[in-house]
């Protein structure tokens, strides 16, 4: 679907040009008449010369008018050629929702934007671009159903919406540890602001929480009923405790002010649009393998993780938002790998994709407070949402490898 992405519409350009031409013609006429009157008094012989000047002005204006029409046509043609959007379903005004996504330019948020836009809803993205990238959502910029606002959620925002997906917060250890105070403020104050907005406009809010609320779990796999084992003063606490207090605020607003809330506890997620420097397991291993560097494991590699593909998570988030349940729900893939096993899988898949010999695996000192077990119990998601992961891990890894190969090629082109 092609639309005009110019700052002004073609009709607006034509209207402005007509006003300018009309003004110039009127000005020329006034000048001509005034000079003629003066010359009639002083020297009638100059009248013919003045008429020639007026005719020259009129010819010039006609030329400008032809140029303006040509420019307008070029703008119209270029606008239609420059921007083609992915296909979007038509929804009537009654069924179309206005949806706010905080952190919508990030890895998960941008995929959520795609899904909701294609369903035909109006989507407003709020992002401060700390970890989000405009590139992730630029294919929607200019679409009539899409709006992008550069804004930090720690500051209030006034906007009319029907639903709020609150994803804003750095989610990878290097990013949330970079500025722990900012991370806490985003989780606490940012969530407070979004809940306040939801209360004012009677919107439903979904909080993107995390499996990190379980800390280093002593129950395996982790059900939603498990309270967790979190170090409140450790290096990961800014994120873990920030999300825990965000959940607390959601249910306080629900109880006190009847705000409709949904809480998704998201487990490790991977796929295209992951930030190359986000420091997560998948991106680290894939990039190291593609660049011929040793794959780095912190500790013995016996610690486990469960990895879900991003499209499965987006499907779960939308189902949860539109469900009738307000209890926390785990969204993750129960297919569990040790980190060492997963590194070998990445080496194998990158080797197939490149045909190159893969580097070795090296071990470094264990990270502080690194959880030893992580696997979701998704019984609640299956029962309440009819949801479970559909994309096999290896299939998702192949798509992710292709994405990072393209990213490395783009990086290589830069001076």
C-alpha positions in Angstrom: 0.0 0.0 0.0 1.6 3.3 -1.0 0.9 6.7 0.5 2.2 10.2 0.3 5.0 10.5 2.9 5.7 14.2 2.1 5.4 16.6 5.1 2.6 18.3 3.1 -0.1 16.6 1.0 -0.1 17.3 -2.8 -3.3 19.3 -2.5 -1.8 21.4 0.2 1.2 22.1 -2.1 -1.1 23.2 -4.9 -3.1 25.4 -2.6 -0.1 27.2 -1.3 1.3 27.7 -4.8 -2.0 29.2 -6.1 -2.0 31.7 -3.2 1.6 32.7 -4.0 0.9 33.2 -7.7 -2.3 35.1 -7.1 -0.5 37.5 -4.7 2.4 38.0 -7.2 -0.1 38.8 -10.0 -2.0 41.3 -7.8 1.3 42.9 -6.8 2.4 43.2 -10.4 -1.0 44.8 -11.4 -0.8 47.3 -8.5 2.7 48.3 -9.4 1.8 48.5 -13.1 -1.2 50.7 -12.5 0.6 53.0 -10.1 3.5 53.5 -12.5 1.2 54.1 -15.4 -0.7 56.8 -13.5 2.6 58.5 -12.6 3.9 58.2 -16.1 0.7 59.6 -17.6 1.4 62.7 -15.7 5.0 63.0 -16.6 5.7 61.1 -19.7 3.0 59.2 -21.7 5.6 57.7 -24.0 6.7 55.2 -21.3 3.3 53.5 -21.2 4.2 51.1 -24.0 7.4 50.1 -22.1 5.4 49.5 -19.0 3.0 47.3 -20.8 5.9 45.3 -22.1 7.2 44.8 -18.5 3.8 43.7 -17.4 3.6 41.2 -20.2 7.1 39.9 -19.3 6.0 39.5 -15.7 2.9 37.7 -16.7 5.0 35.3 -18.9 7.3 34.7 -16.0 4.4 33.9 -13.6 3.0 31.5 -16.2 6.3 29.8 -16.3 6.4 29.5 -12.5 2.9 28.1 -12.5 3.9 25.4 -15.0 7.0 24.6 -12.9 4.8 24.4 -9.7 2.5 21.9 -11.4 5.5 19.9 -12.5 7.0 19.9 -9.0 3.6 19.0 -7.4 3.3 16.0 -9.8 6.9 14.9 -9.0 6.2 15.1 -5.3 3.1 13.0 -5.7 4.9 10.5 -7.9 7.9 10.2 -5.7 5.9 9.9 -2.5 4.0 7.0 -3.9 7.2 5.3 -5.1 9.2 6.0 -1.9 7.1 4.2 0.7 5.3 0.9 0.5 4.0 -0.5 3.7 3.4 -4.1 4.7 -0.2 -5.2 4.1 -2.6 -4.1 6.8 -6.0 -5.6 7.5 -8.9 -3.1 7.5 -10.8 -2.7 10.8 -13.9 -0.6 11.2 -13.9 2.3 13.6 -15.8 0.2 16.1 -13.3 -2.6 16.1 -10.1 -0.7 15.7 -8.2 0.0 18.9 -5.7 2.8 19.7 -2.8 1.0 21.3 0.3 2.5 23.1 3.5 0.5 23.2 6.2 1.8 25.4 9.6 0.6 24.3 8.1 -0.1 20.9 11.3 0.6 19.0 13.1 -2.2 20.8 13.6 -5.9 20.0 10.4 -7.3 21.3 8.4 -4.1 21.0 9.0 -3.6 17.3 7.7 -7.2 16.5 4.7 -6.4 18.6 4.2 -3.2 16.6 4.3 -5.3 13.4 1.6 -7.7 14.6 -0.8 -5.1 15.9 -0.4 -2.9 12.8 -1.1 -5.8 10.5 -4.2 -6.6 12.5 -5.4 -3.1 11.6 -5.1 -1.2 14.9 -3.7 2.3 15.4 -0.4 2.0 17.2 1.5 4.7 19.1 5.1 4.0 20.0 6.8 5.8 22.9 10.5 5.2 23.1 13.6 7.2 24.3 15.9 5.1 22.1 18.3 4.1 24.9 18.3 0.6 23.6 15.5 0.9 20.9 16.3 1.8 17.3 14.3 3.7 14.8 15.4 1.3 12.2 13.3 -1.4 13.8 10.1 0.4 13.1 11.0 2.8 10.2 8.9 0.7 7.8 5.8 2.0 9.5 6.8 5.7 9.7 4.3 7.7 7.5 1.5 5.1 7.8 -1.8 6.7 8.8 -2.3 4.2 11.7 1.2 4.7 13.1 2.7 7.4 15.4 6.1 7.6 16.9 6.9 9.7 20.0 10.4 10.3 21.3 9.6 10.3 25.1 11.0 8.8 28.3 8.4 7.1 30.4 9.9 8.4 33.6 8.1 11.6 32.6 4.2 11.6 32.4 2.5 11.6 29.1 -1.1 12.5 28.2 -2.6 10.5 25.4 -5.9 8.8 24.6 -5.5 5.1 24.2 -7.5 1.8 24.7 -4.6 -0.5 25.6 -1.1 0.0 26.9 1.7 -2.6 26.4 4.3 -1.4 28.9 7.6 -2.8 27.6 9.9 0.1 28.3 13.0 -1.0 30.2 16.5 -2.2 29.3 16.3 -6.0 29.5 19.8 -7.3 28.9 22.4 -7.4 31.8 24.9 -5.0 30.2 22.2 -2.5 29.4 20.4 -2.5 32.7 23.6 -2.7 34.7 25.1 0.3 32.8 22.9 2.7 34.7 21.2 0.8 37.6 19.5 3.9 39.0 17.9 4.7 35.6 16.8 1.1 35.3 15.0 1.3 38.7 13.4 4.6 37.8 12.2 3.2 34.5 10.6 0.1 36.2 9.2 2.0 39.1 8.4 5.6 38.0 7.8 4.6 34.4 5.3 1.9 35.5 3.7 4.4 37.9 3.2 6.9 35.1 1.7 4.2 32.8 -0.7 3.0 35.4 -1.7 6.6 36.1 -2.4 7.0 32.4 -4.4 3.8 32.3 -6.5 4.9 35.2 -7.2 8.3 33.6 -8.3 7.0 30.2 -9.7 3.7 31.4 -7.2 1.7 29.4 -6.1 -1.9 30.0 -2.3 -2.2 30.8 0.0 -5.2 30.2 3.2 -5.1 32.1 6.2 -6.9 30.4 7.7 -8.4 33.6 10.4 -11.1 33.6 11.5 -14.5 34.8 14.1 -12.6 36.7 11.5 -12.0 39.4 12.2 -15.7 40.4 15.9 -14.8 40.9 18.1 -17.9 41.3 15.2 -20.3 41.8 15.0 -23.2 44.3 11.9 -24.5 42.6 12.2 -26.1 39.1 10.5 -25.5 36.7 9.1 -22.2 38.0 5.3 -21.8 38.3 3.7 -18.4 38.8 3.0 -19.3 42.4 6.7 -19.4 43.2 7.8 -16.2 45.1 11.4 -16.4 44.0 14.9 -16.2 45.5 16.3 -12.8 44.7 19.4 -11.0 46.1 18.0 -7.4 46.7 21.5 -5.8 46.7 23.2 -7.8 43.9 24.3 -6.5 40.5 21.1 -7.8 38.9 18.8 -6.3 41.6 18.1 -3.1 39.8 16.3 -5.1 37.1 14.9 -8.0 39.3 13.6 -5.8 42.1 12.4 -3.1 39.7 10.2 -5.6 37.9 9.0 -7.0 41.2 7.9 -3.6 42.5 6.3 -2.9 39.0 4.1 -6.0 39.5 3.2 -4.9 43.0 2.1 -1.5 41.7 0.0 -3.1 39.0 -2.0 -5.1 41.5 -2.3 -2.2 43.9 -3.9 -0.1 41.1 -6.1 -3.0 40.2 -7.3 -3.4 43.8 -7.6 0.3 44.7 -8.6 1.9 41.4 -10.1 -1.0 39.4 -7.4 -0.6 36.6 -7.4 -3.6 34.3 -3.9 -5.1 34.4 -2.2 -8.1 32.8 1.3 -9.3 33.8 3.5 -11.4 31.5 6.6 -13.0 33.1 8.8 -13.3 30.0 11.6 -15.9 29.8 14.6 -15.7 27.5 13.6 -14.6 24.0 15.6 -14.4 20.8 15.2 -13.5 17.1 15.8 -10.9 14.5 16.3 -7.2 15.7 18.2 -8.3 18.8 20.9 -5.6 19.5 24.3 -6.9 18.5 25.8 -5.6 21.7 23.1 -6.5 24.2 25.2 -9.2 25.9 22.6 -11.9 25.9 23.5 -15.6 25.4 22.0 -16.0 21.8 23.5 -12.8 20.4 26.8 -13.3 22.0 27.2 -16.9 20.7 26.0 -16.2 17.2 28.2 -13.1 16.7 31.2 -14.8 18.1 30.7 -17.8 15.9 30.1 -15.6 12.8 33.2 -13.5 13.5 35.4 -16.6 14.1 35.9 -15.7 17.8 35.8 -18.3 20.7 32.4 -18.8 22.2 32.6 -17.5 25.8 30.9 -19.3 28.6 30.9 -17.8 32.1 31.3 -20.7 34.6 31.1 -24.3 33.8 28.2 -24.0 31.4 26.0 -26.4 33.5 23.6 -23.5 34.2 20.4 -23.9 32.2 18.2 -21.5 30.2 15.0 -21.9 28.1 14.8 -20.0 24.8 11.6 -18.9 22.9 11.4 -17.3 19.5 10.1 -13.7 19.4 7.0 -14.4 17.3 5.8 -16.9 19.9 6.2 -14.3 22.6 4.3 -11.6 20.6 1.5 -14.1 20.1 1.4 -14.8 23.8 1.4 -11.1 24.8 -1.5 -10.3 22.5 -3.5 -13.3 23.8 -2.8 -12.3 27.4 -3.8 -8.7 26.8 -7.1 -9.7 25.3 -7.8 -12.5 27.9 -10.1 -12.2 30.9 -7.4 -13.1 33.4 -5.3 -10.7 35.5 -3.0 -13.1 37.2 0.7 -13.3 36.3 1.4 -15.6 33.4 4.7 -17.2 32.4 5.6 -16.8 28.7 8.5 -19.0 27.7 9.7 -22.2 26.0 10.1 -25.1 28.4 12.7 -26.6 26.1 15.6 -26.4 28.4 19.3 -26.3 27.5 22.5 -26.1 29.5 24.6 -23.1 28.3 27.3 -25.5 27.1 24.8 -27.5 25.1 23.4 -24.4 23.6 26.8 -23.1 22.6 27.4 -26.4 20.7 24.0 -25.9 19.0 25.0 -22.4 17.9 28.4 -23.6 16.6 26.7 -26.3 14.6 24.1 -24.1 13.0 26.5 -21.3 12.2 28.9 -23.8 10.7 26.0 -25.1 8.4 25.1 -21.5 7.5 28.7 -20.4 6.6 30.5 -23.6 5.7 33.4 -22.5 7.9 35.2 -24.3 10.6 33.9 -23.1 14.0 36.0 -21.6 16.8 36.4 -23.3 20.2 34.4 -22.8 23.4 36.3 -21.0 26.2 35.3 -20.7 29.9 35.6 -17.6 32.0 34.9 -16.7 35.6 31.3 -17.2 36.7 29.1 -14.1 36.8 27.8 -12.9 40.2 24.2 -14.0 40.9 23.9 -15.8 37.6 20.8 -18.1 38.0 21.7 -21.8 37.8 18.3 -23.0 36.6 15.7 -21.3 34.4 12.7 -23.1 32.9 9.1 -21.9 32.8 6.1 -23.9 33.9 3.6 -22.8 31.2 0.5 -24.7 32.5 -1.3 -21.5 33.2 -0.6 -20.1 29.7 -1.9 -23.3 28.1 -5.0 -23.4 30.2 -6.0 -19.7 30.2 -4.7 -18.6 26.8 -4.4 -21.7 24.8 -0.8 -20.7 24.2 2.4 -22.6 23.8 5.5 -22.0 21.7 5.2 -23.0 18.0 8.7 -22.3 16.6 11.4 -24.9 17.3 14.5 -23.5 18.8 16.8 -24.6 15.9 14.4 -23.0 13.4 14.5 -19.7 15.2 18.3 -19.9 15.5 18.6 -20.2 11.7 16.5 -17.0 11.2 18.6 -15.2 13.9 21.8 -16.2 12.2 20.6 -14.8 8.9 19.7 -11.6 10.6 23.1 -11.1 12.2 24.8 -12.0 8.9 23.0 -9.2 7.3 23.8 -6.8 10.1 27.5 -7.6 9.9 27.4 -6.9 6.2 25.8 -3.6 6.8 28.4 -2.8 9.5 31.2 -3.7 7.0 29.9 -1.1 4.5 30.2 1.8 7.0 33.4 3.9 6.7 
